[in-house]
Amino acid sequence: MGWNDARARVALRAIFDAAVAAADPRRVLGEHLPEKPAGRCVVVGAGKAAAVMASALEHAWADVAFSGLVVTRYGHAVPTRRIEVIEASHPVPDANSEAAARAMLERVAGLGPDDLVLALISGGGSALLALPAAGLTLADKQAVNRALLACGANISEMNAVRKHLSAIKGGRLAAAAAPARVVTLAISDVPGDDPAVIASGPTVPDPTSFAEARAVLARHGITPPAAVAAHLAAARDETPKPGSLHGTFRLISTPAMALAAAAAEARRRRLAPLILGDALEGESREMGVVMAGIARSVRRHHQPLAAPAALLSGGETTVTIGAGPAGRGGRNTEFLLGLAVALGGEAGVWAIAGDTDGIDGTEDAAGAVIGPDSLARARAAGLDARAMLDAHDSYGLFEALGDLIRIGPTLTNVNDVRAILVA
């Protein structure tokens, strides 16, 4: 059977769904739990998957006495019995982000060496756990967060700054819990799965410094509020450094695991999978140009593999807005629009890209799907794809074409999954 539009779209959606399912905490959390504690057990957590991780823990440890508090994004809460769930704003923190962080520090205070702090950490935790350092306000942190999001800074850069404006990130939560044993179960959404970067590493040592935080702002031309500039310049109360904290950190789901599941689904669909990497970074639209070149090579020269094939990748690209007005869209829809423009209607190539948390940027879609006819359909609808790409209005184009993927919050997050089907 040959590949047509309907078959290709069904296959791509199945590949994406398989990646998301592989990262479901309800499937994977139980096998990573530590020994049940002899003393008190306090559960804390932050991230888009924090509530469902808490629910999975309650199911797995039904016979263990514990209490706790987690914070997740608005719309990501699930029912829990013993662990309190607070919802807060993402990607820019709000008052609930601050209140949750303050309450978490209170929960872990006064514990002893026989007690256990179990930290449930996932992507998004950095914005959701926002307690300003002494002398700073939430408004200060919000201003810096917005500037970092708009300038195209990558996640490592953003978190280096966030940790040095925080009273809880960069290992400070674990320091507050000492001498209790701290075990962190984490779902990674960052390139390289660096524990210090996932949710700004509230329970792990921080290798970055005040000087690096200042350098990030300078590199991206960000002028922070006066209080932030003064705080970074003073460089007092540095974050805990490697060797100063002694906890256990366990990755329960990662982008690589999700891509492996996507590859298995591709094989079931009689597509030869090629994983190009789980940690790709760079400008979204330029990533589209690169991937278009690889897809053409597969189709025309059977390199680096023969069609029918699925080119799979993960990671987190960026969208640099610039000074002009911008439309609507996230990094996945911008990648797809850049890919479509670069392909120029190439026959036999379809693609899907989406954020595994179900929300691409700040919009209501996880991502979108393109096919060989996407540009022609856009022209027929009176849309200029290249102009909309320049205006960062990828959401507007795919909404008009009916090609957005709306699945709602998935309650997990292993970053973006991209799949290009070459027939």
C-alpha angles and dihedrals in degrees: 000000000000127000118263131169096268095048093046093051093049091050094048093049091049090051092051093046091051090055092051093046091053089060096051107128090212088066101043113023099080096062093056101051119124127233112298109265125257093207135030120328123208120185120206130169148161135194145070090290097041097103096048089045088054091050091049090050092052089053094046095044100038090143097049123093111228142137132200156143133241132180125214139168121284108276094022100091122116128188116279131176107205106013118075115228122207122188120214142167128286139222091007112041124236138192091286090057089056095043092050093051092049092049091049093056089051091051094055097043119109098020123145136223093268092054127094130220110197110196119199107199131178141154116302092036093116095065093036093054103053118155110157119230117250111294095022131098133215088250089059091053093045092054093051092045092053092049093050092049092051098045098059097249113165123240095261092053093047093050094048087060096041093053092056093051094048140089093202110030128082095046097313093118091056091046090054090052096054133156088027119096111258121206118181123200109193141185108207123224097163133093109263094013091253108181090212091059101043104100087342091294103272092178103035134070117271119232093188126088143209088259090057091049090053090047092054092055092046093047092055096041094244118159105200127205112284093252091054092049090050093047093050092045093051090052094195125157098024119207119263109280131217110293094028098088128053113198139122122256122194127183109214098177133013140176089257091057091050092050091050088056090047090052091051090053090048090056090051086055091052094252122133105234124216118185106209094187142308097227107049116155137177139087111335097226093047090050086057091056092050093048091048089058092052092047091052091050091053092048099043105029105019089238134168081007139345125265142282085066143146117221107205130191142159139188133092124291123190138229116214107204101192126195100303128085116284134208127215128293148096134237094273097052090043089052091051094048090049089049093049093049091048092048091050094204096316109184120243098022125114129165144189128195129176146150110256091223089066095245123092105204109312098328131103096249131080092215138289147260129243133193139182090277098050096102093044091050090049092052090048088054091052094253126139104214096193093049091048090050090053089050092049089239099136092133090057093053096047092043089055091049093047091237101122118118110227113183102142124228111338093196093232135074130202093153127250128346120200125185127181117193114207113190 
